[in-house]
Amino acid sequence: MDLLCRSVIVGELPVLVVSGELDLASIPLFSDAVVRLTNEHIGVTVAIDLDGVSVLDDAGLGVLLGAAGRAREHDGDVVLVCTGKRLLERLERSGLMRAIDVRQRLAP
């Protein structure tokens, strides 16, 4: 399955909606989309919606951590939206949930 990344605005929140497999082959596309999102919205919180993601490997986790770090350097932040049990367990096991806020919906 290909990876699709689409930027939208929900209320005032910039959101990157991601669907497909987030693995080594799709990292360049994902990384470009995440960098574009954080660069276009410097100093604000942005969300990355992972509900459509079926596979998330370590490279994808690294991109997410890097995005959060870059956003925080400029007084912004990254939050993740995820409701899938398997993906939530992956985020928990990796320790990513200690570094990035994971929500079950876009509203705080």
KEMIVO-418142 format. One record per residue: chain; x, z, y of N, C-alpha, C in turn; residue in one letter. Coordinates in steps of 0.1 Angstrom, whole numbers, padded with zeros to 4 digits, always signed. Example, Ala and Ser with C-alpha at 12.3 -4.5 7.8 and 13.67 -1.06 7.14 Angstrom:
<nodes>
A	+0132	+0078	-0057	+0123	+0078	-0045	+0132	+0078	-0033	a;
A	+0128	+0071	-0022	+0137	+0071	-0011	+0129	+0079	+0000	s;
</nodes>
This chain:
<nodes>
A	+0008	+0000	-0012	+0000	+0000	+0000	+0009	+0000	+0012	m;
A	+0006	-0008	+0022	+0013	-0009	+0034	+0010	+0003	+0043	d;
A	+0019	+0006	+0052	+0017	+0016	+0062	+0011	+0011	+0075	l;
A	+0001	+0017	+0080	-0006	+0013	+0092	-0005	+0024	+0102	l;
A	-0001	+0022	+0114	+0000	+0032	+0125	-0007	+0026	+0137	c;
A	-0016	+0034	+0142	-0025	+0030	+0153	-0025	+0041	+0163	r;
A	-0022	+0038	+0176	-0023	+0049	+0187	-0036	+0048	+0193	s;
A	-0042	+0060	+0195	-0055	+0061	+0202	-0055	+0073	+0211	v;
A	-0065	+0074	+0219	-0066	+0086	+0228	-0080	+0093	+0224	i;
A	-0079	+0105	+0220	-0091	+0113	+0217	-0093	+0124	+0227	v;
A	-0103	+0122	+0236	-0104	+0131	+0247	-0093	+0127	+0256	g;
A	-0084	+0137	+0258	-0071	+0134	+0265	-0059	+0135	+0256	e;
A	-0061	+0136	+0243	-0050	+0138	+0234	-0046	+0125	+0228	l;
A	-0033	+0122	+0230	-0027	+0110	+0224	-0026	+0112	+0209	p;
A	-0030	+0103	+0201	-0030	+0105	+0186	-0024	+0092	+0180	v;
A	-0016	+0095	+0170	-0011	+0084	+0161	-0018	+0085	+0148	l;
A	-0026	+0076	+0145	-0034	+0076	+0132	-0026	+0068	+0122	v;
A	-0022	+0075	+0111	-0013	+0069	+0101	-0020	+0068	+0088	v;
A	-0019	+0056	+0081	-0025	+0055	+0068	-0016	+0047	+0059	s;
A	-0016	+0050	+0046	-0008	+0043	+0036	+0003	+0052	+0031	g;
A	+0014	+0045	+0026	+0025	+0052	+0020	+0036	+0054	+0030	e;
A	+0040	+0067	+0032	+0050	+0070	+0041	+0063	+0073	+0033	l;
A	+0071	+0063	+0030	+0082	+0064	+0022	+0094	+0057	+0028	d;
A	+0105	+0056	+0021	+0117	+0050	+0026	+0115	+0036	+0032	l;
A	+0107	+0028	+0025	+0105	+0015	+0029	+0097	+0014	+0042	a;
A	+0088	+0023	+0045	+0080	+0023	+0057	+0085	+0031	+0069	s;
A	+0096	+0038	+0066	+0102	+0047	+0077	+0105	+0040	+0090	i;
A	+0111	+0028	+0090	+0113	+0021	+0103	+0100	+0019	+0111	p;
A	+0090	+0015	+0105	+0077	+0013	+0112	+0072	+0026	+0117	l;
A	+0072	+0036	+0109	+0067	+0049	+0112	+0075	+0055	+0124	f;
A	+0088	+0055	+0122	+0097	+0060	+0132	+0095	+0053	+0146	s;
A	+0094	+0040	+0146	+0091	+0033	+0158	+0078	+0037	+0165	d;
A	+0068	+0039	+0157	+0055	+0043	+0162	+0055	+0057	+0168	a;
A	+0062	+0066	+0161	+0063	+0080	+0166	+0071	+0081	+0179	v;
A	+0082	+0074	+0179	+0091	+0074	+0191	+0083	+0068	+0203	v;
A	+0076	+0057	+0201	+0068	+0051	+0211	+0058	+0061	+0216	r;
A	+0051	+0067	+0207	+0040	+0077	+0211	+0046	+0088	+0220	l;
A	+0057	+0094	+0215	+0063	+0105	+0223	+0069	+0101	+0236	t;
A	+0075	+0089	+0236	+0081	+0083	+0249	+0070	+0080	+0259	n;
A	+0059	+0075	+0254	+0048	+0072	+0264	+0040	+0084	+0269	e;
A	+0042	+0095	+0262	+0035	+0107	+0266	+0044	+0119	+0267	h;
A	+0054	+0118	+0276	+0064	+0128	+0278	+0058	+0140	+0284	i;
A	+0061	+0152	+0279	+0057	+0165	+0285	+0043	+0169	+0281	g;
A	+0037	+0162	+0271	+0023	+0166	+0267	+0024	+0167	+0252	v;
A	+0013	+0174	+0246	+0012	+0175	+0232	+0006	+0162	+0227	t;
A	+0011	+0157	+0216	+0006	+0145	+0209	+0003	+0149	+0195	v;
A	-0006	+0142	+0189	-0010	+0145	+0175	-0007	+0133	+0166	a;
A	-0003	+0137	+0154	-0001	+0126	+0143	-0011	+0130	+0132	i;
A	-0021	+0121	+0130	-0031	+0122	+0120	-0027	+0116	+0107	d;
A	-0024	+0125	+0097	-0019	+0121	+0084	-0030	+0120	+0074	l;
A	-0042	+0121	+0077	-0053	+0121	+0067	-0053	+0109	+0058	d;
A	-0049	+0097	+0064	-0049	+0085	+0056	-0036	+0083	+0048	g;
A	-0027	+0092	+0048	-0014	+0091	+0041	-0015	+0095	+0027	v;
A	-0011	+0086	+0018	-0012	+0088	+0003	+0001	+0093	-0002	s;
A	+0013	+0090	+0004	+0026	+0094	+0000	+0034	+0098	+0012	v;
A	+0041	+0110	+0011	+0049	+0114	+0022	+0062	+0119	+0016	l;
A	+0073	+0112	+0018	+0086	+0116	+0012	+0094	+0123	+0022	d;
A	+0106	+0127	+0018	+0115	+0136	+0026	+0119	+0128	+0039	d;
A	+0121	+0115	+0039	+0124	+0108	+0051	+0113	+0109	+0061	a;
A	+0101	+0108	+0056	+0089	+0110	+0065	+0089	+0123	+0072	g;
A	+0092	+0134	+0064	+0092	+0147	+0069	+0103	+0148	+0080	l;
A	+0114	+0142	+0078	+0125	+0142	+0088	+0121	+0135	+0101	g;
A	+0113	+0124	+0100	+0108	+0118	+0112	+0099	+0127	+0120	v;
A	+0090	+0134	+0112	+0081	+0143	+0119	+0089	+0155	+0126	l;
A	+0099	+0160	+0119	+0106	+0171	+0125	+0114	+0166	+0138	l;
A	+0120	+0154	+0136	+0127	+0149	+0148	+0118	+0146	+0160	g;
A	+0106	+0141	+0157	+0096	+0139	+0168	+0092	+0152	+0175	a;
A	+0090	+0162	+0167	+0087	+0175	+0173	+0098	+0180	+0182	a;
A	+0110	+0179	+0177	+0122	+0183	+0185	+0123	+0175	+0198	g;
A	+0122	+0162	+0197	+0123	+0154	+0209	+0112	+0158	+0219	r;
A	+0100	+0159	+0214	+0089	+0163	+0223	+0091	+0176	+0230	a;
A	+0096	+0186	+0223	+0098	+0199	+0228	+0110	+0199	+0238	r;
A	+0119	+0190	+0237	+0130	+0189	+0247	+0125	+0185	+0260	e;
A	+0113	+0179	+0261	+0107	+0174	+0273	+0094	+0182	+0276	h;
A	+0093	+0194	+0272	+0081	+0203	+0274	+0068	+0198	+0268	d;
A	+0069	+0190	+0258	+0057	+0185	+0250	+0057	+0192	+0237	g;
A	+0049	+0186	+0228	+0049	+0191	+0214	+0042	+0181	+0205	d;
A	+0043	+0183	+0192	+0037	+0175	+0182	+0029	+0184	+0173	v;
A	+0016	+0180	+0171	+0008	+0187	+0161	+0004	+0177	+0150	v;
A	+0002	+0182	+0138	-0002	+0173	+0128	-0017	+0176	+0124	l;
A	-0024	+0166	+0120	-0038	+0167	+0115	-0037	+0163	+0101	v;
A	-0042	+0172	+0092	-0042	+0170	+0078	-0052	+0179	+0071	c;
A	-0060	+0172	+0063	-0071	+0180	+0055	-0069	+0178	+0040	t;
A	-0061	+0169	+0036	-0059	+0166	+0021	-0051	+0177	+0015	g;
A	-0057	+0183	+0004	-0051	+0194	-0003	-0036	+0191	-0008	k;
A	-0035	+0179	-0014	-0021	+0175	-0019	-0011	+0174	-0008	r;
A	-0015	+0168	+0003	-0005	+0167	+0014	-0003	+0180	+0021	l;
A	-0013	+0188	+0022	-0011	+0202	+0028	-0001	+0210	+0019	l;
A	-0003	+0209	+0006	+0007	+0216	-0003	+0021	+0211	-0001	e;
A	+0022	+0198	+0001	+0035	+0192	+0003	+0042	+0197	+0016	r;
A	+0034	+0197	+0027	+0038	+0203	+0039	+0042	+0217	+0038	l;
A	+0035	+0225	+0031	+0037	+0239	+0029	+0050	+0241	+0021	e;
A	+0052	+0234	+0010	+0063	+0235	+0001	+0076	+0231	+0009	r;
A	+0075	+0221	+0017	+0087	+0217	+0024	+0092	+0226	+0035	s;
A	+0083	+0235	+0040	+0086	+0244	+0051	+0082	+0238	+0064	g;
A	+0077	+0226	+0064	+0074	+0219	+0077	+0063	+0226	+0085	l;
A	+0054	+0233	+0078	+0043	+0240	+0084	+0048	+0252	+0093	m;
A	+0060	+0257	+0090	+0066	+0267	+0098	+0072	+0262	+0111	r;
A	+0075	+0249	+0111	+0081	+0242	+0123	+0071	+0235	+0132	a;
A	+0061	+0230	+0126	+0051	+0221	+0133	+0037	+0226	+0130	i;
A	+0029	+0228	+0140	+0015	+0232	+0139	+0007	+0222	+0131	d;
A	+0000	+0226	+0120	-0008	+0217	+0112	-0022	+0221	+0114	v;
A	-0031	+0212	+0118	-0045	+0215	+0120	-0054	+0207	+0111	r;
A	-0066	+0212	+0109	-0075	+0204	+0100	-0084	+0195	+0109	q;
A	-0083	+0196	+0122	-0091	+0187	+0131	-0083	+0186	+0144	r;
A	-0087	+0176	+0152	-0080	+0174	+0164	-0082	+0185	+0175	l;
A	-0094	+0191	+0175	-0097	+0201	+0184	-0089	+0214	+0181	a;
A	-0083	+0221	+0190	-0075	+0233	+0187	-0083	+0244	+0181	p;
</nodes>
